[in-house]
Amino acid sequence: MAIVVLFILILNIVSIVLMYYSLKDTPKKEKLVFIAGGTALMYVLTSVVYWISTRDIAITEVSELGKDLITFVFVPINGIIILPLFARSYYAFKNGRVEGRILRNRGIVLGVILIILLALECSYFENIQEQVVNMIYQNQAEEIHEEHGNEISSTDENIVYINSLNEVVVNEIEGKGKK
């Protein structure tokens, strides 16, 4: 886990440094506002995309940890891809080298790129969470099998699984019953 935290820290540092140097001679206060605002925007957008992607998936303690991990990895990634490019355009606009409509057009292009990126991430987040939920259910079934091994495995006709209400269900050839 320490490696993951270190990786997230490095990504955030890279994102901040890229934005900072893209704004060049802009006053430090303005740089800090841009960096904080851009990072906050990326956090909100990534969190919303994560919420959309997992709205039909059961929430567990593991998925809360997964949410934090995914969010804190993808916020700086999205920031690295989008924010330095916008910062350069903003800096050029502030210095009079770029007109307002060009800044707006670049912002629209970067917005479209961000939307495509977030759509891809939405699919990726959903896939990750489904895999996590499946692993949890599989581990629960294995634990139940270990606890009730003799009862459940005494006949080959029984199939044990966890239903959507986290109940152990044993399907038998003769009938169905809940334990």
N, C-alpha and C positions, 0 to 999 in steps of 0.2 A: 504494500500500500504506500510505503514511503516513496517508491519510485514513481508511482502515479502522481502523488502530491508534488514531487519535484518536477515532473513533466508539466503539470498544470501551472506551477509557478513560473517555469521557464517560458511557457506559451504566453502567460500574462505579461511578463517582462518584455518579451519580444514585441507584443502588441503595443504596449505603452511606449517603448522606445521608437518603434516605427512611426507612431502618431506624433510623438514629440519632435522627431527630426523632420517629419514631413511639414510641420508648421514653421520651420526655420526661425526667422527673426520675430515671430509673433510674441507679444509679451507673455511672460510666464503664467500670469493669472489666466489669460485667454487660453493658453495651451492646456492648463489644468482643467478649465471648464470644458473644453472640447474633449479631452481625454475622459473625464468623468461622465459627461453627457453621452458620449459615444459608447462607452463601456456599459452604462446603465441601459441605454437603448438596446444594445445587443443582448444584455441579460434578460430584459423584458421580452424581446422577440423570441429568444431561444426558449424561455420558460413557457411562453404561450404555445409555441410549436410543440414542445414536449407534452404539455397538457392536452393539446388536440390529438396528438399521436397516441396517447394512452387513456383516452376517455372511456374506452370500452374494456379496459384491462383491470383485473382485480389489483387493488393496492395492498402492498405488504410492507413490512419493515425493510425488506431487501430492495423493493422498488423505490422507497424513499432515499436510500443510500444511492441507488442507481440514478435517481433523478439528480441528486446533487453532483454526482460524479460526471454524468453526461452534460449537465448544464455548465459546470465549471471547466470542462474540456472544450465545449463547442463555443462558448462565449468568446474566448480569445481567438479561436480559429476564425470565427466570423469577423471578429474585429481586425485580424491580420489581413483578411481578404478585402474588406470593404473600407474600413476607416482611414488607412493611410492614403488611399487613392482620393477619397473625398477631402482629406486634410490638405493634400497638395493643391487640389482645385480651389479649395477655400482660401488657402494662402495666396494663390495667384489672383483670386478675386479681390482679396483685401489689398493687394499691391497694385491693383488696376490693370493687370496684365490679361485678365479674363473678364468678359462682360457677364452681367447677371443672368442672361438667358443661357449662356454657355454653361455657367455653374449649375443652373437648373437642369439643363439637358444631361449633364454629367451625373447629377444627382438622380435623375430618372433612370438612366442606364444602370447606375450602381444599385438603385432600388430594385430594378428588374432582376439583376444578377443575384441580389440578396434574396428575393422571393423564390427564385429557382433553387438557390442553395438551401433555403429553409424548407422547401417542398421535399427535396431529397433527404434532408435531415429528418423530416417528419416520418417518412417511410422507414428510415434507418432506426429511429427511436422506437417505433412500433414493433419492429422486428426484434430488437434487443429485449424489450420488455416482455414480449410473448415468449421468448426463449427463457428468460428469467423465471416467469410464472410456470412454464413447463418443467423447469428444473426443480422448482420448489415442490410442485405436485408429485413429481417423480420421487424426490427425497422423502416426502411424507408417506407415499405408498410403500417405499422400501422400509421405512421405520415401522409402519403398521405391520408389514409382512414379518419383520423381525420380532415384533411384540407378540403377534398372534400366528406365528409361523405354523404351529401344529394344527391350529384350527382352520387356517385358511388353506394351507398347502396339503391337507390330508386327502383331498381329492383333486384331480386335475380339471374337474368341471367348473371350479370356482374361478372367477375373474375378479380381482380386487382393483378398485380405482377410487379416486377422490372426485366427488361431483362438485358443481359450482358453489355449493354451500359448505364445502370443506367437510362433508360427511363421508365416512368410509362406506362404500357400497359393495356388496358381494353379490354378483350375479351367479345364480346357480342354474343348471340345466332344467331342473324341475320347476323353479319359480325364482322370483326375485325377492330379496329381503335386505333390510338395512341393519347394520350392527351399530 
